[in-house]
Amino acid sequence: MRLAVMAAREKGYMGPMARRILEKVSNAFDCEVVSLENQSHHHAGHVGNPDGADDAETHFKLKVVSDAFEGKKLLERHRMVNELLKEELRETGGVHALSLDLKPSKAK
């Protein structure tokens, strides 16, 4: 995992699911920036986090800036990440909601 080389930001509880997401994304996309925010606490009582547990890992916001997105439309970028994280999204008790902010690196 190359998180030390890029601008990486984390917010909220970061357990095994968050670490798995960060590792997969950083390895797949050679990220310039990757930021993951656990927003599960905002969804207490909702599907995926019915009891409002502090250590829930059901709702995330992911921001990625990468050359891998260069020339790709927004829908294509979303498909790339959804395909990469399909196990985490399908897993029972896994990620219930994933908000994505995906941008190509700035022109050099």
MARZAVEX-281060 format. One record per residue: x, y, z of N, C-alpha, C in turn. Coordinates in nm, 4 decimals, decimal comma, padded with zeros to 6 digits. Each point is the difference from the previous one (the first is absolute). Layout:
<nodes>
NODE     n.xx     n.yy     n.zz    ca.xx    ca.yy    ca.zz     c.xx     c.yy     c.zz
NODE        X        Y        Z        X        Y        Z        X        Y        Z
...
</nodes>
This chain:
<nodes>
NODE     n.xx     n.yy     n.zz    ca.xx    ca.yy    ca.zz     c.xx     c.yy     c.zz
NODE  00,0851 -00,1179  00,0000 -00,0851  00,1179  00,0000  00,0892  00,1235  00,0000
NODE -00,0266  00,0965 -00,0890  00,0860  00,1168 -00,0193 -00,0515  00,1246  00,0697
NODE -00,0751 -00,0107  00,1054 -00,0629  00,1168  00,0605  00,1004  00,1047  00,0470
NODE  00,1216 -00,0393  00,0315  00,0999  00,0959  00,0459  00,0449  00,0939 -00,1117
NODE -00,0165 -00,0399 -00,1245  00,0481  00,0778 -00,1130 -00,1020  00,1027 -00,0468
NODE -00,1248 -00,0205  00,0315 -00,1045  00,0891 -00,0498 -00,0599  00,0818  00,1141
NODE -00,0824  00,0947 -00,0351 -00,0736  00,0752  00,1003 -00,1180 -00,0873  00,0417
NODE  00,0078 -00,0583  00,1181 -00,1065 -00,0882  00,0482 -00,0651  00,0625  00,1223
NODE -00,1309 -00,0001  00,0010 -00,0733  00,0536  00,1133 -00,1057 -00,1010  00,0418
NODE -00,0182 -00,0122  00,1301 -00,1009 -00,0899  00,0539 -00,0784  00,0775  00,1046
NODE -00,1298 -00,0288  00,0066 -00,0826  00,0662  00,0992 -00,1009 -00,1008  00,0534
NODE -00,0150 -00,0039  00,1304 -00,0926 -00,0928  00,0623  00,0678 -00,1320  00,0309
NODE -00,0773 -00,0941  00,0489  00,0515 -00,1316  00,0362  00,0554 -00,0706 -00,1233
NODE  00,1223 -00,0502  00,0105  00,0647 -00,0708 -00,1106  00,0349 -00,1411  00,0457
NODE -00,0897 -00,0912 -00,0277  00,0199 -00,1397  00,0355  00,0410 -00,0821 -00,1201
NODE -00,0236 -00,1308  00,0059  00,0438 -00,0894 -00,1073 -00,0605  00,0319 -00,1371
NODE -00,1267  00,0388 -00,0051 -00,0633  00,0317 -00,1283  00,0633  00,1243 -00,0615
NODE  00,0204  00,1029  00,0798  00,0620  00,1231 -00,0496  00,1413 -00,0278 -00,0505
NODE  00,0750 -00,0780  00,0740  00,1373 -00,0332 -00,0408  00,0001 -00,0777 -00,1315
NODE -00,0950 -00,0909 -00,0149 -00,0115 -00,0786 -00,1231 -00,0307  00,0908 -00,1193
NODE -00,0930  00,0936  00,0185 -00,0354  00,0944 -00,1062  00,1215  00,0842 -00,0385
NODE  00,0681  00,0570  00,0983  00,1175  00,0830 -00,0280  00,1092 -00,0785 -00,0714
NODE  00,0240 -00,1220  00,0434  00,1040 -00,0810 -00,0626 -00,0342 -00,0325 -00,1452
NODE -00,1230 -00,0443 -00,0242 -00,0406 -00,0345 -00,1363  00,0077  00,1205 -00,0931
NODE -00,0531  00,1118  00,0450 -00,0040  00,1203 -00,0840  00,1407  00,0522 -00,0270
NODE  00,0825  00,0082  00,1028  00,1348  00,0538 -00,0195  00,0846 -00,0911 -00,0882
NODE -00,0189 -00,1307  00,0084  00,0750 -00,0931 -00,0845 -00,0490  00,0002 -00,1443
NODE -00,1281  00,0206 -00,0206 -00,0577 -00,0089 -00,1342  00,0174  00,1271 -00,0825
NODE  00,0000  00,1163  00,0638 -00,0091  00,1243 -00,0759  00,1199  00,0936  00,0106
NODE  00,1083 -00,0380  00,0647  00,1159  00,0879  00,0098 -00,0455  00,1420  00,0339
NODE -00,0613  00,0127  00,1153 -00,0683  00,1234  00,0409  00,0960  00,1141  00,0329
NODE -00,0373  00,1168 -00,0466  00,0666  00,1233  00,0415 -00,0577  00,0416  00,1359
NODE -00,1301 -00,0167  00,0141 -00,0711  00,0278  00,1247 -00,1008 -00,1118  00,0225
NODE -00,0089 -00,0458  00,1229 -00,1076 -00,0910  00,0388 -00,0446  00,0418  00,1400
NODE -00,1279  00,0157  00,0146 -00,0572  00,0432  00,1260 -00,1231 -00,0854  00,0275
NODE -00,0064 -00,0579  00,1179 -00,1139 -00,0831  00,0373 -00,0575  00,0509  00,1304
NODE -00,1293  00,0264 -00,0014 -00,0697  00,0475  00,1196 -00,1088 -00,0998  00,0359
NODE  00,0055 -00,0495  00,1222 -00,1044 -00,0879  00,0503 -00,1154  00,0881  00,0477
NODE -00,1127 -00,0088 -00,0685 -00,1164  00,0812  00,0340 -00,1105 -00,0834  00,0656
NODE  00,0341 -00,1195  00,0450 -00,0990 -00,0924  00,0556 -00,0741  00,0590  00,1194
NODE  00,0693  00,0768  00,0808 -00,0634  00,0571  00,1195 -00,1138  00,0973 -00,0354
NODE  00,0025  00,0541 -00,1195 -00,1072  00,0886 -00,0455 -00,1256 -00,0779 -00,0381
NODE  00,0115 -00,1311 -00,0097 -00,1091 -00,0839 -00,0488 -00,0503 -00,0978  00,1059
NODE  00,0169  00,0351  00,1251 -00,0492 -00,0846  00,1083 -00,1504 -00,0194 -00,0161
NODE -00,0418 -00,1243  00,0091 -00,1411 -00,0321 -00,0147 -00,0400 -00,0323 -00,1428
NODE  00,0882  00,0237 -00,0946 -00,0280 -00,0305 -00,1406  00,0459 -00,1413 -00,0323
NODE -00,0379 -00,0468 -00,1166  00,0451 -00,1305 -00,0472  00,1526 -00,0019 -00,0003
NODE  00,0576 -00,1069  00,0488  00,1443 -00,0131  00,0036  00,0599  00,0372  00,1336
NODE -00,0614  00,0928  00,0708  00,0472  00,0393  00,1326 -00,1203  00,0251  00,0917
NODE -00,0841 -00,1014  00,0198 -00,1235  00,0205  00,0752  00,0196  00,0387  00,1461
NODE  00,1096 -00,0461  00,0613  00,0201  00,0322  00,1410  00,0901  00,1209  00,0217
NODE  00,0511  00,0586 -00,1075  00,0835  00,1203  00,0116  00,1356 -00,0255  00,0624
NODE  00,0535 -00,1186 -00,0185  00,1284 -00,0370  00,0604  00,1119  00,0953 -00,0425
NODE  00,0851  00,0360  00,0971  00,1125  00,0897 -00,0275  00,1012 -00,0619 -00,0951
NODE  00,0060 -00,1318 -00,0004  00,0983 -00,0674 -00,0848 -00,0616 -00,0584 -00,1274
NODE -00,1151  00,0520 -00,0401 -00,0642 -00,0466 -00,1230  00,0826  00,0449 -00,1206
NODE -00,0005 -00,0812 -00,1027  00,0702  00,0331 -00,1244 -00,0944 -00,0278 -00,1157
NODE -00,1056  00,0785 -00,0063 -00,1060 -00,0241 -00,0976 -00,0176  00,1128 -00,1005
NODE  00,0379  00,1210  00,0356 -00,0206  00,1178 -00,0840  00,1323  00,0760 -00,0111
NODE  00,0492  00,0144 -00,1228  00,1282  00,0671 -00,0220 -00,0095  00,1041 -00,1102
NODE  00,0894  00,0981  00,0089  00,0206  00,0963 -00,1078  00,1453 -00,0171 -00,0441
NODE  00,0190 -00,0289 -00,1276  00,1323 -00,0252 -00,0547  00,0336  00,1050 -00,1042
NODE  00,1148  00,0635  00,0160  00,0495  00,0956 -00,0997  00,1306 -00,0542 -00,0552
NODE  00,0102 -00,0038 -00,1329  00,1214 -00,0488 -00,0653  00,0354  00,0941 -00,1149
NODE  00,1261  00,0385 -00,0063  00,0549  00,0742 -00,1133  00,1096 -00,0889 -00,0578
NODE -00,0139 -00,0346 -00,1284  00,0933 -00,0939 -00,0608  00,0081  00,0192 -00,1509
NODE  00,1169 -00,0265 -00,0544  00,0175 -00,0005 -00,1458 -00,0856 -00,1083 -00,0654
NODE -00,0361 -00,1023  00,0755 -00,0814 -00,1099 -00,0539 -00,1355  00,0492 -00,0501
NODE -00,0435  00,1164  00,0472 -00,1298  00,0539 -00,0396  00,0091  00,0964 -00,1182
NODE  00,1214  00,0255 -00,0463  00,0210  00,0915 -00,1122 -00,0766 -00,0480 -00,1234
NODE -00,0793  00,0907 -00,0587 -00,0757 -00,0314 -00,1206 -00,1242 -00,0846  00,0229
NODE -00,0302 -00,0309  00,1256 -00,1171 -00,0820  00,0332 -00,1160  00,0896  00,0424
NODE -00,1196 -00,0347 -00,0453 -00,1192  00,0711  00,0441 -00,0303 -00,0397  00,1444
NODE -00,0786  00,0827  00,0669 -00,0328 -00,0234  00,1409 -00,0582 -00,1399  00,0220
NODE -00,0919 -00,0405 -00,0862 -00,0611 -00,1320  00,0134  00,1049 -00,1109 -00,0117
NODE  00,0953  00,0157 -00,0900  00,1072 -00,0993 -00,0158  00,0861 -00,0082  00,1262
NODE  00,0299  00,1152  00,0597  00,0798  00,0023  00,1236 -00,0730 -00,0721  00,1119
NODE -00,1305  00,0273  00,0121 -00,0803 -00,0660  00,1030 -00,0029 -00,1510 -00,0219
NODE -00,0138 -00,0405 -00,1237 -00,0016 -00,1445 -00,0300  00,1328 -00,0656  00,0364
NODE  00,1099  00,0696 -00,0249  00,1321 -00,0536  00,0323  00,0119 -00,0282  00,1499
NODE -00,0437  00,0959  00,0811  00,0101 -00,0160  00,1452 -00,1016 -00,1024  00,0505
NODE -00,1212  00,0042 -00,0521 -00,1013 -00,0974  00,0428  00,0426 -00,1432 -00,0335
NODE  00,0618 -00,0194 -00,1147  00,0494 -00,1329 -00,0377  00,1113 -00,0440  00,0949
NODE  00,0902  00,0906  00,0308  00,1105 -00,0298  00,0896 -00,0500 -00,0396  00,1395
NODE -00,1041  00,0683  00,0471 -00,0502 -00,0213  00,1360 -00,1272 -00,0840  00,0036
NODE -00,0247 -00,0796 -00,1032 -00,1248 -00,0756 -00,0080 -00,0172 -00,0962  00,1171
NODE  00,1055 -00,0606  00,0488 -00,0115 -00,0906  00,1149 -00,0441  00,0752  00,1244
NODE  00,0588  00,1145  00,0241 -00,0336  00,0799  00,1178 -00,1436  00,0507 -00,0068
NODE -00,0481  00,0279 -00,1214 -00,1353  00,0511 -00,0181 -00,1056 -00,1109  00,0066
NODE  00,0371 -00,1217 -00,0343 -00,0948 -00,1125 -00,0012 -00,0029 -00,0768  00,1317
NODE  00,1072  00,0077  00,0742  00,0170 -00,0755  00,1229 -00,1107  00,0298  00,1008
NODE -00,0577 -00,1032  00,0580 -00,0990  00,0191  00,1061  00,0701  00,0683  00,1171
NODE -00,0571  00,1087  00,0467  00,0626  00,0766  00,1069  00,1126  00,0885 -00,0499
NODE  00,0147  00,0114 -00,1317  00,1063  00,0817 -00,0585 -00,0450  00,1427 -00,0225
NODE  00,0551  00,0616 -00,1007 -00,0281  00,1401 -00,0309 -00,1420  00,0120 -00,0547
NODE -00,0778  00,0836  00,0636 -00,1385  00,0233 -00,0420 -00,0088  00,1179 -00,0968
NODE  00,0838  00,1029  00,0220 -00,0030  00,1192 -00,0854  00,1429  00,0517 -00,0186
NODE  00,0305  00,0359 -00,1245  00,1321  00,0507 -00,0333 -00,0161  00,1226 -00,0887
NODE  00,0350  00,1149  00,0541 -00,0038  00,1250 -00,0743  00,1372  00,0185 -00,0657
NODE  00,0017  00,0317 -00,1293  00,1248  00,0069 -00,0743  00,0257  00,1386 -00,0570
NODE  00,1229  00,0471  00,0161  00,0502  00,1231 -00,0607  00,1275 -00,0405 -00,0721
NODE -00,0085 -00,0200 -00,1321  00,1093 -00,0577 -00,0786  00,0431  00,0976 -00,1085
NODE  00,1269  00,0397  00,0049  00,0484  00,0990 -00,0955  00,1348 -00,0420 -00,0591
NODE  00,0211  00,0371 -00,1267  00,1312 -00,0256 -00,0590  00,1013  00,0986  00,0592
NODE  00,1270 -00,0388 -00,0029  00,1065  00,0892  00,0473  00,0030  00,1238 -00,0884
NODE  00,0480  00,1079  00,0551  00,0099  00,1248 -00,0763  00,1012 -00,0172 -00,1125
NODE -00,0247  00,0694 -00,1095  00,0911 -00,0065 -00,1162  00,1389  00,0468  00,0429
NODE  00,0988 -00,0691 -00,0528  00,1391  00,0317  00,0379  00,0611  00,0976 -00,0960
</nodes>
